[in-house]
Amino acid sequence: PTEWIDMACPMAYDLKGYIFSGMGKFADAMPWLDRAIALTPYYGLARNERAYVLAHSGHLQEGLAAYRETVAIANSHADAAQIKPIALRGIGWILIEQGDLDGAEAVYRESLQLDPNNATATSELDYIRGLRKKAQAGSSEPR
């Protein structure tokens, strides 16, 4: 049997998870985000927030996998496409944390192709340039 669920229900679950996430209560956020995803597997906002919660609670690899899953869903479902540049920026943040500046730069540039004037992506690219200059200056100092 089919049970019809109004979209307001998963959106409410997502919002509750988002609020807990914003408060830094990641353990409280996760069940609400999981409920939203269970009801609407292609709902990009809840998936993206879940990836954020994983990454910012110290589970970088799981967060990276979740962000990449969000991008894959955005690529295959038009209703989720709007979340792709945001998920790419999440991937970029994790890659910077892991020291993969080339990978981070690539995803931030891809994000800017989809959201050309995004201040976060532009700022992160500036940050990457600064990290590279600092590393280059440190390696050229006499020993």
C-alpha positions in Angstrom: 0.0 0.0 0.0 1.0 3.6 -0.7 1.0 6.1 2.1 1.0 9.7 0.9 3.0 12.1 3.0 2.8 15.8 2.5 6.2 17.5 1.8 5.6 19.7 4.9 6.4 16.7 7.2 10.0 16.0 5.9 10.6 19.8 5.7 9.6 20.1 9.3 12.0 17.3 10.3 14.8 19.0 8.2 14.1 22.3 9.9 14.3 20.8 13.4 17.6 19.1 12.5 18.9 22.4 11.0 18.0 24.3 14.2 19.8 21.7 16.4 22.8 21.8 14.0 22.9 25.6 14.2 23.0 25.3 18.0 25.9 22.8 17.7 23.7 20.0 19.0 24.8 17.6 16.3 23.7 14.4 18.1 20.2 15.9 18.5 20.1 17.0 14.8 20.9 13.7 13.3 17.7 11.8 14.0 15.6 14.5 12.6 17.6 14.8 9.4 17.5 11.0 9.1 13.7 11.1 9.4 13.5 13.7 6.6 15.7 11.7 4.4 13.8 8.4 5.0 10.6 10.1 3.9 12.1 11.9 0.9 15.3 10.2 -0.2 15.9 12.9 -2.9 15.4 15.9 -0.6 18.8 17.6 -1.0 18.6 20.1 1.9 18.3 17.4 4.6 21.1 15.4 3.0 23.3 18.4 2.8 22.7 19.3 6.4 23.4 15.7 7.5 26.7 15.9 5.7 27.5 19.2 7.5 26.6 17.6 10.9 28.9 14.7 10.2 31.8 16.8 9.1 31.5 19.4 11.9 31.2 16.7 14.6 34.6 15.3 13.6 33.5 12.6 11.1 35.3 14.1 8.1 35.3 11.0 5.9 31.7 10.2 6.6 30.8 13.9 5.9 32.8 13.8 2.7 31.0 10.7 1.5 27.6 12.2 2.5 28.4 15.5 0.6 29.4 13.4 -2.5 26.2 11.5 -2.2 24.3 14.8 -2.1 26.1 15.9 -5.3 25.2 12.6 -7.0 21.6 13.1 -6.1 21.6 16.7 -7.3 23.1 15.5 -10.6 20.4 12.9 -11.1 17.3 14.6 -9.8 16.3 18.0 -11.1 14.4 18.8 -7.9 17.6 18.5 -5.9 19.8 20.4 -8.3 19.8 23.7 -6.3 21.8 22.0 -3.5 24.8 21.1 -5.6 26.9 24.3 -5.2 26.3 24.2 -1.5 27.3 20.6 -1.2 30.4 21.3 -3.3 31.4 24.0 -0.9 31.0 21.5 1.9 33.3 19.2 0.1 35.8 22.0 -0.4 35.8 22.8 3.4 36.6 19.1 4.2 39.3 18.9 1.6 41.0 22.0 3.0 40.8 20.4 6.5 42.5 17.3 5.0 45.2 19.4 3.3 44.0 18.7 -0.3 44.2 22.3 -1.6 44.1 21.3 -5.2 40.9 19.3 -4.7 39.4 22.0 -2.7 40.2 24.6 -5.3 38.6 22.5 -8.0 35.3 22.0 -6.2 35.1 25.7 -5.2 35.6 26.6 -8.8 32.9 24.2 -9.9 30.6 25.7 -7.2 31.2 29.1 -8.7 30.2 27.9 -12.1 26.8 27.1 -10.7 26.6 30.0 -8.3 28.9 32.7 -9.9 28.9 35.4 -7.2 29.0 33.3 -4.1 31.0 35.1 -1.5 31.9 32.0 0.5 33.4 30.2 -2.5 35.3 33.3 -3.5 36.6 33.8 0.1 37.7 30.2 0.3 39.6 30.4 -2.9 41.4 33.5 -1.5 42.1 31.5 1.7 43.6 28.7 -0.4 45.8 31.2 -2.2 46.9 32.6 1.2 47.8 29.1 2.5 49.8 28.4 -0.6 51.7 31.7 -0.4 52.4 31.0 3.3 53.7 27.5 2.5 55.8 28.8 -0.3 57.3 31.6 1.8 58.1 29.0 4.6 59.8 26.7 2.1 62.0 29.4 0.6 63.4 30.6 4.0 67.1 29.8 4.6 67.8 27.1 7.1 
